[in-house]
Amino acid sequence: MTVFPIDPARPEPRALAAAAAAVRRGGLVVFPTETVYGIGLDGENPAAVERLYRLKGRPPEKPLARLIADPEEARELVAPRWRPLLARFWPGPLTLVLTAPSGRPVGFRCPDHPTARALVRAAGVAFAATSANRSGENPVSTGAAAASIFGDRVDVILDAGAVGGGEPSTVVDLTGERPVVVRTGPVTPDEIGECLGTVPEAGAG
């Protein structure tokens, strides 16, 4: 494991290059977002995905989110009536479950953190991510906490100090006729309803 202390607003190019290279090799990289620390990987590398699920003890039926560096990357997947969410909350702590080109539902998030978006761009892969914690435990808000949990079982940690408030992103499912709030986080159901002009349904999360 290599730990790079970084300036969150201007991460060192050498650190970003090392983390991006690790992702392309099938490695696991811990990185900051505006909410919590995440673990990123190449979502189209089956060995990397399997390694992450084993590391976290994550149930196999729980999919990973796809991180993007620019809201426009997912715009065509969002029905026009739901696009005000992109304008208001992306980049930001909102994950949108959309129907991907494969026909499967996939959660997309454009994080509001310079390091996270720079890493996604530098990796140049289908960047998948989940929070840096064991499944069922609380997410962590420092790189040091992630290191204490995973140690050498991850390849790189980009340590930007403390982030966010330990609350993961809000998750909204847009694959049906009405938006469904699957998980409540920093973006509230009231804010979503105000933005869309329709009250979202509450999901099971």
C-alpha positions as CSV (number, residue, x, y, z in Angstrom):
1,M,0.0,0.0,0.0
2,T,1.2,3.5,-0.9
3,V,-0.2,6.5,0.9
4,F,-0.1,9.9,-0.8
5,P,-0.9,12.9,1.4
6,I,-2.5,15.4,-1.0
7,D,-4.0,18.8,-1.3
8,P,-7.7,18.1,-1.9
9,A,-8.1,21.0,-4.2
10,R,-4.9,20.5,-6.2
11,P,-3.8,16.9,-5.9
12,E,-0.2,16.2,-6.9
13,P,0.0,14.8,-10.5
14,R,2.4,12.1,-9.4
15,A,-0.1,10.8,-6.8
16,L,-2.9,10.9,-9.3
17,A,-0.9,9.1,-11.9
18,A,0.1,6.4,-9.5
19,A,-3.5,5.9,-8.3
20,A,-4.9,5.9,-11.9
21,A,-2.2,3.3,-12.9
22,A,-3.2,1.1,-10.0
23,V,-6.9,1.2,-11.0
24,R,-5.9,0.3,-14.6
25,R,-3.9,-2.7,-13.3
26,G,-6.9,-4.0,-11.4
27,G,-6.0,-2.4,-8.1
28,L,-8.1,-0.8,-5.4
29,V,-7.6,2.9,-4.6
30,V,-9.0,4.8,-1.6
31,F,-9.8,8.4,-2.4
32,P,-11.8,11.3,-0.9
33,T,-15.2,12.6,-1.9
34,E,-17.2,15.5,-0.5
35,T,-19.1,13.1,1.7
36,V,-16.9,10.1,2.7
37,Y,-13.9,8.2,1.5
38,G,-14.4,5.7,-1.2
39,I,-12.7,2.7,-2.8
40,G,-12.4,2.9,-6.6
41,L,-11.6,0.3,-9.2
42,D,-12.1,-0.6,-12.8
43,G,-15.8,-1.7,-12.8
44,E,-15.2,-3.8,-15.9
45,N,-12.4,-5.8,-14.4
46,P,-14.0,-8.9,-12.9
47,A,-11.0,-9.8,-10.8
48,A,-10.9,-6.3,-9.3
49,V,-14.6,-6.4,-8.6
50,E,-14.4,-9.8,-6.9
51,R,-11.5,-8.6,-4.8
52,L,-13.4,-5.6,-3.6
53,Y,-16.5,-7.6,-2.6
54,R,-14.3,-10.0,-0.6
55,L,-12.4,-7.1,1.0
56,K,-15.6,-5.4,2.2
57,G,-17.7,-8.5,2.8
58,R,-20.2,-6.9,0.4
59,P,-23.3,-8.9,-0.5
60,P,-23.0,-10.0,-4.2
61,E,-26.5,-8.6,-5.0
62,K,-25.5,-5.1,-4.0
63,P,-24.2,-3.3,-7.2
64,L,-21.4,-0.7,-7.3
65,A,-21.9,2.9,-8.3
66,R,-20.3,4.3,-11.4
67,L,-18.5,7.6,-10.8
68,I,-18.2,10.2,-13.6
69,A,-16.2,13.3,-13.9
70,D,-18.7,15.4,-15.8
71,P,-22.5,15.5,-15.6
72,E,-22.8,15.5,-19.4
73,E,-21.4,11.9,-19.4
74,A,-24.8,10.6,-18.1
75,R,-27.1,13.3,-19.5
76,E,-28.5,11.1,-22.3
77,L,-29.5,8.4,-19.8
78,V,-31.7,10.8,-17.8
79,A,-35.2,11.5,-19.1
80,P,-35.7,15.2,-19.9
81,R,-38.2,15.7,-17.0
82,W,-35.6,14.6,-14.5
83,R,-32.6,16.6,-15.9
84,P,-33.2,19.6,-13.5
85,L,-31.5,17.3,-10.9
86,L,-28.3,17.4,-12.9
87,A,-28.3,21.1,-13.1
88,R,-28.9,21.6,-9.4
89,F,-27.2,18.8,-7.7
90,W,-24.3,17.6,-9.9
91,P,-21.5,17.7,-9.1
92,G,-22.7,16.8,-5.6
93,P,-23.8,14.2,-3.1
94,L,-26.5,12.6,-5.2
95,T,-26.5,9.2,-6.9
96,L,-29.0,8.6,-9.7
97,V,-30.0,5.1,-10.6
98,L,-30.4,5.1,-14.3
99,T,-31.0,2.5,-17.0
100,A,-27.5,2.0,-18.6
101,P,-27.0,1.1,-22.2
102,S,-26.7,-2.5,-21.2
103,G,-30.4,-2.3,-20.0
104,R,-29.4,-2.8,-16.4
105,P,-30.0,-0.2,-13.6
106,V,-26.7,1.4,-12.6
107,G,-26.1,4.1,-10.0
108,F,-24.2,7.2,-11.4
109,R,-22.6,9.9,-9.3
110,C,-20.6,13.0,-10.2
111,P,-18.8,13.9,-7.0
112,D,-18.2,17.4,-5.9
113,H,-14.5,16.9,-5.1
114,P,-11.6,17.9,-7.3
115,T,-9.5,14.8,-6.4
116,A,-12.3,12.3,-7.0
117,R,-13.1,13.8,-10.5
118,A,-9.4,14.1,-11.4
119,L,-8.9,10.4,-10.5
120,V,-11.8,9.3,-12.6
121,R,-10.5,11.3,-15.6
122,A,-6.9,10.0,-15.1
123,A,-8.0,6.4,-14.8
124,G,-9.8,6.4,-18.1
125,V,-11.9,3.3,-17.3
126,A,-15.5,2.6,-16.2
127,F,-14.7,3.8,-12.7
128,A,-16.8,2.0,-10.1
129,A,-16.8,2.9,-6.4
130,T,-18.2,2.2,-3.0
131,S,-17.6,3.7,0.5
132,A,-14.4,2.7,2.2
133,N,-15.7,0.6,5.0
134,R,-16.6,-3.0,5.7
135,S,-20.1,-3.8,4.7
136,G,-22.6,-2.9,7.4
137,E,-20.2,-0.6,9.2
138,N,-20.2,3.2,9.1
139,P,-18.3,5.0,6.3
140,V,-15.1,6.7,7.2
141,S,-14.2,10.4,6.7
142,T,-10.4,10.3,6.9
143,G,-7.7,8.5,4.9
144,A,-6.1,7.3,8.2
145,A,-9.4,5.5,9.2
146,A,-9.5,3.8,5.8
147,A,-5.9,2.7,6.2
148,S,-6.6,1.3,9.7
149,I,-9.4,-0.9,8.3
150,F,-7.8,-2.1,5.1
151,G,-4.0,-1.6,5.4
152,D,-2.1,-3.4,2.6
153,R,-5.2,-5.0,1.2
154,V,-5.7,-1.8,-0.9
155,D,-3.0,-0.5,-3.3
156,V,-3.1,3.3,-3.0
157,I,-4.6,5.8,-0.5
158,L,-5.0,9.4,-1.6
159,D,-5.2,11.0,1.8
160,A,-6.7,14.5,1.8
161,G,-7.4,14.7,5.5
162,A,-11.0,14.9,6.9
163,V,-13.9,15.2,4.5
164,G,-17.7,15.7,4.7
165,G,-19.7,14.7,7.7
166,G,-19.7,10.9,7.3
167,E,-23.0,10.7,5.5
168,P,-23.1,9.0,2.1
169,S,-24.8,10.4,-0.9
170,T,-28.6,10.4,-1.4
171,V,-29.7,7.7,-3.8
172,V,-32.6,8.3,-6.2
173,D,-34.0,5.7,-8.6
174,L,-35.1,7.2,-11.8
175,T,-35.8,4.0,-13.7
176,G,-39.5,4.1,-13.2
177,E,-42.3,6.5,-13.8
178,R,-41.7,8.4,-10.6
179,P,-38.4,9.1,-8.7
180,V,-37.9,6.9,-5.7
181,V,-35.6,7.9,-2.8
182,V,-33.7,4.7,-2.1
183,R,-31.3,6.2,0.5
184,T,-31.6,9.6,2.2
185,G,-28.4,11.6,2.5
186,P,-27.2,15.2,2.2
187,V,-29.8,16.0,-0.6
188,T,-33.2,15.7,1.1
189,P,-36.5,14.4,-0.4
190,D,-38.0,17.9,0.0
191,E,-35.1,19.4,-2.1
192,I,-35.6,16.7,-4.8
193,G,-39.4,17.3,-4.9
194,E,-38.9,21.1,-5.1
195,C,-36.4,20.7,-7.9
196,L,-38.7,18.3,-9.9
197,G,-42.1,19.7,-9.0
198,T,-43.2,16.3,-7.9
199,V,-43.0,14.5,-4.6
200,P,-40.6,11.5,-4.8
201,E,-41.6,8.1,-3.4
202,A,-39.8,6.6,-0.5
203,G,-38.0,3.4,-1.2
204,A,-36.9,0.6,1.1
205,G,-33.5,2.1,1.9
